[in-house]
Amino acid sequence: MMDVVESGRAWRPHEITSDAAGTPDLADWLDALGAEGLADLLTERRALVFRGFGVTPEGIMPVLDRLVPDRLPYVHGNSPRTRVRSNLYTSTEYPQEYTISMHNELSYAHRWPTRLTFYCEKAAERGGATSVLDGALWLDSLDTEIREAFAGGIRYIQNLHDGFGFGKSWQETFETEDRGPVEAFLRESRAEWEWGPDGLRVSQLRPATTRHPVTGAEVWFNQADQWHPAGLGDKTSADLYQILSPEEFPQYVTFADGSAIPDEYVEQIRDRGLESACDVDWQNGDVLLIDNVLVAHGRRPFEGTRRVLVAMSDVAAGESAGV
């Protein structure tokens, strides 16, 4: 059994070991399973951990070619990370002493990846687990008052500077120096935007939940707690938000009508997500594949050196919330 810590929930990622697979070569096993078989297994299990295959940095690309073909760039991503090669990135480069709360990748965007693959090149000396959470369980854990309050959707606001300022620049966010592709992307995303003397302001209206295209399961699917000052665990960031007005925040979130989201709502969303999650404690060479709609993910604090890489694939169109 894999080393997983749970908080009273029955669900956990499904582990596949090299011994059970009958081969030390993960790419060979995936070829035998086939693309359709993998898709069915992932939908059924929601998250898969491949352990004991001894996947090396030199051998990860053939595995990724099978797990996340046609890998996507991290365009419009709001967290800091570095491209390693072939749309393989470092996981979020957030200070290691802080927890990263539960979220689905790019759930604030009009389009998001349906799959994420994490590869543990170097496990931390202490801590650093990747937390995973069934999105339907997360939704069910929230008070009815909160679910009803978010039924109308969420408005995400970004202030992306022009190379100097707080947060990310628009150039870094969209991986280009050309305004044309940025505007084309935002137009296709049904976002509102405005260029200013200091950069770009983007506003997007999105739903708070979504349904899985195969299972039909409704899941909590937004990043309200990560975009709201009350959800910040980073004291430096929290202090920054104390000295700026909401209109100046690098990123901010409101209800669809522009009204403020109460701090206590955000804190419940964050805390119940973390409480309901289970932790995948990494071993060198592990690979984790998740369905990005059915499963949210996060990160526990760690000590020492940790290197976990991430790739994403299979873009799905987001639901319009009226934009």
Stockholm file with secondary structure:
# STOCKHOLM 1.0

chainA/1-323         MMDVVESGRAWRPHEITSDAAGTPDLADWLDALGAEGLADLLTERRALVFRGFGVTPEGIMPVLDRLVPDRLPYVHGNSPRTRVRSNLYTSTEYPQEYTISMHNELSYAHRWPTRLTFYCEKAAERGGATSVLDGALWLDSLDTEIREAFAGGIRYIQNLHDGFGFGKSWQETFETEDRGPVEAFLRESRAEWEWGPDGLRVSQLRPATTRHPVTGAEVWFNQADQWHPAGLGDKTSADLYQILSPEEFPQYVTFADGSAIPDEYVEQIRDRGLESACDVDWQNGDVLLIDNVLVAHGRRPFEGTRRVLVAMSDVAAGESAGV
#=GR chainA/1-323 SS CCCEECSSCSCCCEEEEHHHHTCSCHHHHHHHHCHHHHHHHHHHHSEEEEESSCCCTTTHHHHHHHHSCSCCCCTTCCSCCCEEETTEEECCCCCTTSCEEEECTTTTSSEEEEEEEEEEEECCSEECCEEEEEHHHHHHHSCHHHHHHTTTCEEEEEEEESSSSSSCBHHHHHTCSCHHHHHHHHHHTTCEEEEETTEEEEEEEECSEEECTTTCCEEECCCHHHHSGGGCCCHHHHHHHHHSCGGGCSEEEEETTSCCCCHHHHHHHHHHHHHHCEEECCCTTCEEEEETTTEEEEECCEESCCEEEEEEEEEEECCCCCC
#=GC SS_cons         CCCEECSSCSCCCEEEEHHHHTCSCHHHHHHHHCHHHHHHHHHHHSEEEEESSCCCTTTHHHHHHHHSCSCCCCTTCCSCCCEEETTEEECCCCCTTSCEEEECTTTTSSEEEEEEEEEEEECCSEECCEEEEEHHHHHHHSCHHHHHHTTTCEEEEEEEESSSSSSCBHHHHHTCSCHHHHHHHHHHTTCEEEEETTEEEEEEEECSEEECTTTCCEEECCCHHHHSGGGCCCHHHHHHHHHSCGGGCSEEEEETTSCCCCHHHHHHHHHHHHHHCEEECCCTTCEEEEETTTEEEEECCEESCCEEEEEEEEEEECCCCCC
//
